[in-house]
Amino acid sequence: MARPIWTGTLSFGLLNVPVSLMSGERSVDLHFRMLDSRSNTPIRYERVNAETGDEVPWKDIVKAFEYKKGSYVVLDPDDIKAAAAEGREAVEVEAFVDAASIAPQYFDKPYVLVPGKKAEKGYVLLRETLRRTGKVGIARVVIRTREYLCAVMPQDKALMLVLLRYPQELVDVEEYRLPEKAIADYRIAPREMEMAEQLIESMSGEWTPGDYRDEFRDRLRKVIDKRLKSKGVVTAEESEEEAPSEQASTNVVDFMALLKKSLDTRKRTPAKKTPVKATPAKTAKKSTASRAAAKKASGKRAASDTATRKASTGSKSGGRRKAG
């Protein structure tokens, strides 16, 4: 089962709903590795010093901003953390807007908000209210160290969190040469417009996502399967995924009182922060003593082999001298 990206709260007004942020997309790209054609061994991408060509270990790598060609300002990890916004474990809804008012170019990446244990009531309350009003919540969320603008919207039984692009990330269409004159200036006859409308009407239907597939990927997959059958298949053992941790239980909340107070004050209270559970990285280091012992044993074997070769050579030389 997939692990949450983080756990926190979804807050609107004075209501806080414990949630987990789960990925709403799945990568289906076919990934390729580059191999040395002479031996079919993988080619590694190494971090090397541009001047010396020496490999640089991760511990010696720092982040820097190139403010002009060849000139950098180095940033410490604390500098980046300091720029991150407060409320790292909260999706704080700042406003509600009409769903149709957000242009498609602003939508970026989907996630699924999953309610915490005993948090279903607040979750369903927001989901159904958004559905009835045709609104979406505009919020901010910090994922890892970056703050994102996002939209909270209903989708069937779920509340979706969709990351939004900031206006600064979009190219203004005015930068391109686009047809902007009246229709008559392009000599489009009324009959042509009518026939175009009839064509669109004849091809119209309901949006059914399941009717569409990445056909290039399917064809490429068939080519790969054919190669696998002709060359033999090697499968790696699949590791079982760990079950996600249980969400913290919540107390019974008087939603009516909170809603009334939110309407009266029109102010937000800071969301309670839920600590993010980090999964410790698993490391495996070889024993220094084991390496030393192996090296010592290898040296003894080499010395023994040398002595044996010398003894054998001496014996053969002595035999030849006696024969003469």
N, C-alpha and C positions, 0 to 999 in steps of 0.2 A: 504494500500500500504506500502511496506517495507520502512524503513528509511535508509538513507545512513550511513555507518560506519564513514565516514568523507568526507568533500568536500575540494578540493584543485585543483592542476594543474598537468597535464601530460606534462613534458618538454623534448624536444629533440632538441639539438642545441640551437638556440635562440627562438624557437617556444614554447609557453605555451598554453595548451588547458585546460580550466576549466572543471573539471570532478567531478563526485561523485563516491565513491567506494561502490558498492553494493555486498551483499553476493551472491556467485555463487553456493551455495549448500543448501540443505534443510535436516534437520534431520527427519528421518522417523522411528527412533527407538521407540519401545514401552517401556515407562518408568513405573517402578513399585515402589510402596511405601511399606515400612515394617510396619506391624501392630502388635499390641499386640493381640495374638490369643484369650485372655480371654475377651476382650471388643471390638476388631476390631478398636481400636484407633491408630492413627499414632505414630510412634516412632521418637522422635526428636534426631538430632545429635547436641550435645552441645559442645561449646568450653570450655574445663575445664583445670584447672591447674593440671599438671601431678603429683605434690606432694601433694597438698591439696585437690584436687577433686572439688574445687569451680569453678563455671562458671565464665569465663572472658569476660567482655563486649568488644565490638569492639574498643572502644576508648583507651583501655589499651593494645591492641595488636600491636606489632611492628614486622617488618621483620628483620630476622637475617640470616647470612650465617654460617653454621656449618663447620669450617675449619678443625676440628678434633673431634673425638667422645666426645660429651659433652661440647665442647668449641665453643663459638659463637662470631661473631662480628655483632653488631647491626647497621642497616642502617636507616637513616632518609629518608622520602619521597623526600627531596631535593637532597639527594645523588643519588637516582635512576633517577630523572629528569636530573641531571647534566650529567649522562652517556648517555642520549638520544641524538641522532644526531640532527644537525640543519636541517632546511627545513622540518618540520613536516607535512606541507600541500602540499607536492610536491612528485610526482613520477618522479624521475630524471633518465632518460635513459642515461647510461654511454657508452653502446656499442651495436652494432647489430651483431648477430651471426646466423649461419644456424640453422633452427629449428630442423633439424635432429641430430645436434651435442650434444643436451642435452639429457643425458641418462634418462630413465624413473624414476629411483630412486630419482632424484633430484626434481621432481614435488611433490608439497604438497597440497595446498588448493586453489581452484579457486574463483575469484571474477569477477564481471562485472564492467567495467568502463563505466559510463553513461555521455555523454557530457552535459555541462552546457548550459544555454540559449544562443543562438546565437554563439555557439562554434562548430557547426556541421562541418564547412569547415575544420578546422584543424584536427578534429577527423577522418573524412572520408579520408583526405589526408594521414594520417599516416596509417590507416587501409588498404587502397588499395595499398599503397607502400609496406607494409610488405607482403601483399598477392602476389604481383607480383614478389617480390625478393626472397620469401621463407625465409625471415629473421624474427627473433623475437628480441625485445628490452630487454636488460638486465639492470635492474634498481634497485634502493633502495627506500624503502618506510618505514616511521615510522607509525605504527599503535599503538595507545595508547602510550606506553612508550618504545616499542621495535622496533628496526630497522630490517627489513627483506630484503632479496634478492628476487627479483621477475622477472618474464618474462612477457612482454607485447606482446600479439599475437592476430592475427585476428581470429574470429570465426563467420562465417556467417555475420550478420550485426553488430556484436559487436566487441569491443576490450576487450579481457580478460586479467586480471592481475592474474597470477598464482604464489603464493608464492613458492619459491625454498628452498630446504634444503641446508645448507652450507656443504662443504665436511667434516667438523669436526663432523657433525651429522650422518654421514653414517659409517657403519661398512665395513672395507676393506675386500673384498671377500677372500683375501689371508690368512685371519685368519682362514678359514675353510678348511677342507680336501676335495678337489674337484678333479674329474678326469681330469688329465692334460696330460696324455700320448697321443700318436698318436692313431688314430682310429683302426689301425691294432692290436695294443696291447690289445684291448678289444674284439678281435675276431668277429668283426662285418663284416659279409660277404657283398659283393656288392649287392647281391640279397635282403638281409634284408634292406639295405639302399634304394634300389629301391622301394620295397614294402611299406616302411614307407613314402616315397615321394608320392606314388600313393594314400595312405590312406589320407594324408594331403590334397592332391589335391581334392579328392572326398568329403572332408568335408569343403572345402574352400567356402567362400561367402563374401558378403559385410558386414561391421560392421553396424549393426542396433541396437542401444542401446535399443529401445523400445521393442525388442524381449526378453529382460531379466528382470526378477523381483526377488525380495527377497522372495522366496517361503516359507521360514521358517516364516518370518514375516506375510505373508498372512494366513498361517495355524494357527498361534498363534492368529491372529486377529479374525479368525472364532471361536476359542475356547472362546475368551473374549466376543464376541457378543452373543454366546450361553448362557454364564453365565449371561450376562446382561438381557437377555430375561427371564431367569428363576428366577432371583432375583429382577427384577425391575430396571428401569433406572432413574438416577438422572442427569439432565443436568444443567450446569452452564451457566449463562447469558454471552453472548459474548459482549465484549466491542468493539466499533468502533475504528479503527486505525486512528490516525491523519494523515492528508495529509502532505507530505514532503514540506519543505519550498522551495520557488522558488530560482533557481540559480541566482547569480548576473549576469547581462547582461555584455557583453564585447564589446569593440569598434571594428570597422572594422580594420583588420590587413592586412598589405601588406606581404603576405606569400612569394611572389617571392623575395622580398628584404631580408627578414629574412633568407630564404634558401640560397641565394647567400652569405650573410654575414657569415652564419654558415659554409659554405664550404670554404670561404676564411680564416676564423680565426681558425676553428676547436676548438672553445672554447665555453663553456656554460656560460650563465649568470644566476645568481640565479633566481629561479622562484618566482614570486610575491606570497606572502602568503595570503591566504584567511582565515579569522578567522573561526574557527570551532564553529558552533552554538551548545551550550550545552543546553539540555533540563533540566530545574530545577526539582529536585526530589520533589514529592508531599509527604508531611508529615501530619500526623493527630495526635494531642496530646489532651488528655482529660484535661479538666479544673481542676485545683487544687481545686478551690472553689466548683465545682460540687462534687468532691470526698469527700470533707470535709462535705458538706451539707448532702450527702447520708449517710456518716458515723454517723453524728449527729442524723439524723432521725432514723437510725437503732438502735442507742443507746436508744432513747426515746421509741421506740416500745418494746425493750427488757425490759426496766424498767417497762413499763406499764403492760406487760405480767406477770412480777414477782409479782407486787403488786396485780394483779387480782388473781393469784394463792394463794398468802398468805391469802387474804380476804376470798377466798372460803374455804381454809383449816381451818381457824379460825371459820367460821360459822358452819362447820360440827362438829368440836370438841365441840363447845358450845352446839349444839343440843344433842350430846351424853351425855354430863354432866347433862343436864336438865332431860333427860330421866331416868338417874340413880337415 
